[in-house]
Amino acid sequence: MGDHHLKAATALSTVAPNLTLDEVTALAIHLYGINGSATPLPGERDQNCRIETADGRRYVIKISNPSEPVGVVDFQIAALDHIARVSPGLPVPRMVRTLDGQTRGTVTLAGGLTATVRMLTYLDGVQILETPRTASQRRSMGTLLGGLDLALRDFSHPEATHDLLWNVSAAHRLADKIDSVLDPSHRALAQAFMQRFNDHVLPHLASLRSQVIHNDIHFYNVLVAPTDHERIVGVIDFGDMLHAPLVGEVATAAAFHMKGCADPFEGPAQFVGAYHATLPLTGAEQEIVADLMATRHLITALITNWRAARYPENRTYILRHNPAAWEGLAQIADLSRNEARDRLLKEIK
């Protein structure tokens, strides 16, 4: 295992901070001068809380995993500031500065480790997860992601190429996780799709467009208006952002749309069609986007299986996408590569 892979694995195998709510409240006062009640929010690697003041203002305070390099946090902060400048209409959080005008602070955890702290504005809305899926909603998500990627197209940062296991274009590094899959049918699926990635995707990735991408657009990270589930009012959680092939962004997001329709390709095709209308995919990208959609399911299954075994106390949250990932792989396995590609791209004009 190379040094970069070791660092990526460490980020997913270090326990998240666990400050008490009183400690989080005190931290918000000390760093930001904001006095409010703290409520826990879900998180895989970091500790996240909502801070609500007496007059109803709400914020998100993030205490980063102590293994997270400060430069990566700065990369995420800079990306949000960039989006606010070049595309202020996009519904993304805004950074809140500390009392002394800094973009972040620090806190010392039990045991002496230091963690980075940042605060963002809280976006009101309903997670798409909690709403009925519709074709209009899927197309809205595709259009929005295309706009977000256009906003990030000219953004660069020294830490943008940091290593991350949740990088669909680096799936081959997870091959050693296949042996830990206990179900024989699942293990066979994983082996088959890892081979497909190595044979048909990996050799072409270096020649494709790359840029900074969100890399985690799914139903937990997109918010819609409570009374209009087709109107997107928030995109959150930029923690998996990195510089990577653009087609991986599309495939990653499309994978989450396979559930909810009799035809598992109907939703992804609607999403990809809308994305393409906003930010067109090249011919080479179109050739492998279905392969990469399967690869996203593959890495989801492998990483969550591995992490759930290490953190049983957070098992439910970690495994929330695991059943759908295996189901998606099984559905794609019944098709040839060309059939999967054509069905995914059927709404591209």
C-alpha positions in Angstrom: 0.0 0.0 0.0 1.5 3.4 -1.0 1.9 6.4 1.2 -1.1 8.2 -0.4 -3.3 5.2 0.1 -2.2 4.9 3.7 -3.1 8.5 4.3 -6.6 8.1 2.7 -7.2 4.9 4.7 -6.1 6.7 7.9 -8.7 9.4 7.3 -11.4 6.8 7.3 -10.1 4.8 10.2 -9.5 7.6 12.8 -12.4 8.1 15.2 -14.4 11.3 14.8 -14.2 14.0 17.5 -16.7 13.6 20.3 -17.1 16.8 22.2 -20.1 17.2 24.5 -22.8 19.6 23.4 -21.8 21.9 26.2 -18.2 21.9 24.9 -19.4 22.6 21.4 -21.6 25.5 22.6 -18.6 27.0 24.5 -16.4 26.6 21.4 -18.9 28.5 19.3 -18.9 31.4 21.8 -15.1 31.4 22.2 -14.2 31.3 18.5 -17.2 33.1 16.9 -19.0 35.0 19.6 -22.1 33.1 18.8 -24.2 31.9 21.8 -26.8 29.2 20.9 -27.9 25.7 21.6 -26.1 22.9 19.9 -27.8 19.9 18.2 -25.9 17.0 16.8 -25.9 16.5 13.0 -24.8 13.3 11.2 -21.3 12.8 10.1 -18.9 10.0 9.1 -15.5 11.4 9.8 -16.1 14.8 11.5 -18.3 16.0 14.4 -21.0 18.3 13.1 -23.5 20.3 15.1 -26.2 22.9 14.4 -26.0 26.1 16.6 -29.2 28.0 17.0 -29.3 31.3 18.7 -32.2 32.7 20.7 -33.3 35.0 17.8 -33.5 32.0 15.4 -30.2 32.3 13.5 -28.6 29.0 12.7 -25.2 27.8 11.8 -23.2 24.6 11.4 -20.0 24.1 13.3 -17.7 21.4 12.1 -14.9 19.8 14.2 -12.7 18.0 11.7 -11.3 14.5 12.2 -7.9 15.0 13.7 -6.4 13.1 10.8 -7.7 15.6 8.3 -4.8 17.8 7.1 -5.3 21.5 7.7 -4.5 22.1 4.0 -7.5 20.0 3.0 -9.8 22.0 5.2 -8.4 25.2 3.7 -9.1 23.7 0.2 -12.8 23.2 1.1 -13.1 26.7 2.6 -11.5 28.3 -0.4 -13.8 26.4 -2.8 -16.9 27.7 -1.0 -15.5 31.2 -1.0 -14.8 30.8 -4.8 -18.3 29.7 -5.5 -19.7 32.6 -3.5 -17.7 35.0 -5.8 -18.2 33.5 -9.2 -21.7 32.0 -8.9 -23.5 33.7 -5.9 -26.8 32.3 -7.0 -25.8 28.7 -6.2 -27.3 27.5 -2.9 -24.2 26.5 -1.0 -23.2 27.4 2.5 -21.2 30.5 3.2 -18.2 30.5 5.5 -18.4 32.4 8.8 -15.2 34.1 10.0 -13.9 33.8 13.6 -13.9 36.8 15.9 -10.4 37.7 14.7 -11.4 37.3 11.1 -9.9 33.9 10.4 -11.4 31.2 8.2 -10.9 28.5 10.9 -9.9 27.8 14.5 -8.6 24.9 16.5 -9.6 22.9 19.5 -7.6 20.4 21.6 -9.4 17.1 22.0 -9.1 14.6 24.8 -5.7 12.9 24.6 -4.1 16.0 23.3 -4.9 15.8 19.6 -5.8 19.0 17.8 -8.7 19.4 15.4 -9.6 22.2 13.0 -12.9 24.0 13.6 -14.9 25.9 11.1 -18.4 27.4 10.9 -20.8 27.7 8.0 -24.2 29.2 7.5 -27.1 26.7 7.9 -29.2 26.1 4.9 -32.9 25.6 5.5 -34.7 22.9 3.5 -35.7 19.3 3.3 -33.3 16.5 2.4 -34.3 15.0 -0.9 -34.2 11.7 0.9 -37.4 12.6 2.7 -39.4 13.5 -0.5 -40.9 11.5 -3.3 -38.6 11.0 -6.4 -39.9 12.6 -9.6 -38.4 13.1 -13.0 -38.5 16.9 -12.6 -36.5 16.6 -9.3 -33.9 14.4 -10.9 -33.5 16.8 -13.8 -33.2 19.7 -11.3 -30.4 17.8 -9.6 -28.6 17.3 -12.9 -28.9 20.9 -13.9 -27.7 22.1 -10.5 -24.7 19.8 -10.5 -23.7 21.0 -14.0 -23.9 24.5 -12.7 -21.8 23.7 -9.7 -19.1 22.1 -11.8 -19.1 25.1 -14.1 -18.5 27.3 -11.1 -15.6 25.1 -10.0 -14.1 24.7 -13.4 -11.5 27.4 -13.0 -10.9 26.8 -9.3 -7.5 25.5 -8.2 -5.8 24.9 -4.9 -2.6 23.2 -3.8 -4.5 20.6 -1.8 -7.0 19.8 -4.5 -5.2 16.6 -5.5 -5.3 15.2 -2.0 -5.9 11.5 -1.7 -9.4 10.1 -0.9 -10.7 6.6 -0.9 -14.0 7.9 -2.0 -12.5 8.7 -5.4 -14.3 6.6 -8.1 -11.4 7.0 -10.5 -9.0 5.2 -8.0 -11.2 2.2 -7.3 -8.4 -0.2 -8.0 -6.8 0.7 -4.7 -9.7 -1.1 -2.9 -9.0 -4.5 -4.5 -7.7 -5.8 -1.1 -11.1 -5.1 0.5 -12.9 -7.7 -1.7 -11.6 -10.6 0.3 -13.4 -9.3 3.4 -16.8 -9.5 1.7 -18.4 -12.6 3.3 -21.3 -13.2 1.0 -20.1 -15.3 -2.0 -22.5 -13.7 -4.5 -21.5 -10.2 -3.4 -17.8 -11.1 -3.6 -18.2 -12.4 -7.1 -20.0 -9.1 -8.1 -17.2 -7.1 -6.6 -14.5 -9.1 -8.4 -16.3 -8.8 -11.7 -16.8 -5.0 -11.5 -13.3 -4.4 -10.3 -12.0 -6.3 -13.4 -14.3 -4.2 -15.6 -12.9 -1.0 -14.1 -9.3 -2.1 -14.5 -9.9 -3.2 -18.1 -12.2 -0.6 -19.5 -12.0 2.6 -17.3 -8.6 2.9 -15.7 -6.5 3.0 -19.0 -8.6 6.0 -20.2 -8.9 8.2 -17.2 -5.7 10.2 -17.6 -6.8 11.5 -21.0 -10.2 12.9 -19.7 -11.1 16.3 -18.3 -10.3 16.7 -14.7 -11.2 19.5 -12.3 -12.3 20.1 -8.7 -15.6 18.3 -8.1 -18.1 18.0 -5.2 -17.9 14.2 -5.5 -20.8 13.4 -3.2 -24.1 14.6 -4.6 -26.8 12.3 -3.2 -30.1 12.5 -1.4 -28.6 13.4 2.0 -26.6 16.3 0.6 -29.2 18.1 -1.5 -32.0 20.1 0.1 -35.3 21.1 -1.5 -38.0 23.6 -0.6 -40.6 22.2 1.9 -43.5 23.1 -0.4 -41.7 22.5 -3.8 -39.7 19.4 -3.9 -38.4 20.2 -7.4 -36.8 23.4 -6.3 -33.3 22.9 -4.9 -32.4 25.2 -2.0 -29.2 23.7 -0.7 -26.1 21.7 -1.6 -24.1 20.7 1.5 -21.2 18.5 2.7 -18.1 19.4 0.6 -16.0 17.0 2.6 -15.3 14.6 -0.3 -14.3 17.3 -2.7 -11.2 16.7 -4.8 -9.6 17.2 -8.2 -10.5 14.2 -10.3 -12.0 13.3 -13.7 -15.2 15.2 -14.3 -17.1 12.2 -15.5 -16.6 10.6 -12.1 -18.8 13.4 -10.7 -21.6 12.6 -13.0 -21.4 8.8 -12.5 -21.2 9.2 -8.7 -24.3 11.2 -8.6 -26.2 9.1 -11.1 -25.7 6.0 -9.1 -28.0 7.2 -6.4 -30.9 7.5 -8.8 -31.2 3.8 -9.7 -33.7 3.2 -6.9 -37.3 4.3 -7.1 -38.2 3.4 -10.7 -39.3 0.1 -12.3 -36.5 0.6 -14.8 -33.3 1.2 -12.7 -31.8 3.3 -15.6 -34.8 5.7 -15.9 -33.8 7.9 -13.0 -30.0 8.0 -13.8 -30.8 8.8 -17.5 -33.0 11.7 -16.5 -30.3 13.0 -14.2 -27.5 12.6 -16.8 -29.5 14.1 -19.6 -30.1 17.3 -17.6 -26.4 17.5 -16.6 -25.3 17.0 -20.2 -27.7 19.8 -21.3 -25.9 22.1 -18.8 -22.3 20.8 -19.1 -22.0 18.4 -22.1 -20.1 15.2 -21.7 -17.5 14.4 -24.3 -17.7 11.2 -26.4 -14.9 9.6 -24.4 -16.7 10.4 -21.2 -20.0 9.0 -22.5 -18.2 5.7 -23.3 -17.3 5.0 -19.6 -19.9 6.9 -17.5 -22.0 3.8 -17.0 -18.9 1.8 -16.0 -18.1 4.5 -13.5 -21.7 4.5 -12.2 -21.2 0.8 -11.4 -17.8 1.6 -9.9 -19.4 4.0 -7.5 -21.6 1.2 -6.3 -18.5 -1.0 -6.0 -16.5 1.4 -3.8 -19.6 2.2 -1.7 -20.1 -1.5 -1.0 -16.4 -2.1 -0.2 -15.7 1.0 1.9 -18.9 0.8 4.0 -18.4 -2.9 4.6 -14.9 -2.2 5.9 -15.8 0.8 8.0 -18.9 -0.7 9.6 -16.7 -3.6 10.9 -14.4 -1.1 12.6 -17.1 1.3 14.0 -20.1 -0.8 14.9 -21.4 2.0 17.1 -21.9 4.1 13.8 -22.9 1.0 11.7 -26.4 2.3 10.7 -25.1 5.6 9.4 -22.1 4.0 7.6 -24.2 1.3 5.9 -27.0 3.6 4.8 -26.1 3.2 1.1 -24.7 -0.4 1.3 -27.8 -2.4 0.3 -28.6 -0.1 -2.6 -25.0 -0.4 -3.8 -25.2 -4.2 -4.0 -28.6 -4.0 -5.6 -27.2 -1.6 -8.2 -24.3 -3.8 -9.1 -26.6 -6.8 -9.5 -28.9 -4.9 -11.9 -26.0 -3.6 -14.0 -24.4 -7.1 -14.1 -27.2 -8.4 -16.2 -26.3 -6.0 -19.0 -23.4 -5.7 -21.4 -21.3 -2.6 -21.2 -22.8 -1.2 -24.3 -26.4 -1.9 -23.2 -25.7 -0.1 -19.8 -24.1 2.9 -21.6 -27.0 3.2 -24.1 -29.7 3.0 -21.4 -27.9 5.6 -19.2 -27.5 8.0 -22.1 -30.9 7.7 -23.7 -31.9 11.3 -22.8 -28.7 12.9 -24.2 -29.5 14.7 -27.4 
